[in-house]
Amino acid sequence: MKTLFKIIGIIIVLILVYAVIAILAFSKDYHYEKSIVINAPKEKVWTYVGSLKGYNMWDPFSKADKNIVITYSGEGDKVGDSYHWKGDKNVGEGEQSITGIVPNEKMSTKLHFVEPFEGDAKAVFTLTPEGSGTKVTWSIDNELNAMAKIMKPLMNGNMDKMFGQGLGDLKKLSEK
């Protein structure tokens, strides 16, 4: 029994040491990006990337709740246009608005999360020619609080999964 308590104690100390190191060593600035090459011209890919309505056809985050409610403000393809989402605990609530557009090349957005946590992030979708296809790079930037710094390795894994799923769905749509 003493050995079990000793092992549990060591595990707790290691978790606490990791948490302190993560809080002190990890940067508050978070950047994640993932790319995919799509066998389609950028004008076709842009129909799914260059508007919020097109984006929501392949967005992996909103697909986590089949009963999500999305409300658009504007057509979804101009600076200032936005959409508001409200879903279950997996999706939460928030708003995404377009902050910049270079047609067939780049769309920048601001994300404002309301639930399950309050926060802001910036997302950018960039299209560049790649051989006879189009390379799409999806990136997100935000600032991490202390708890998020501790969770950063898990965040990276989740972002990789979700961005991979979304870009895969974008590829399927664009290559039809």
Secondary structure as UniProt FT lines:
FT   HELIX           2..25
FT   STRAND          29..38
FT   HELIX           42..49
FT   HELIX           52..55
FT   TURN            56..58
FT   TURN            60..61
FT   HELIX           62..64
FT   TURN            66..67
FT   STRAND          69..73
FT   TURN            79..80
FT   STRAND          82..86
FT   TURN            89..91
FT   STRAND          93..102
FT   TURN            103..105
FT   STRAND          106..115
FT   STRAND          119..130
FT   TURN            131..132
FT   STRAND          133..143
FT   HELIX           146..150
FT   HELIX           152..174
//
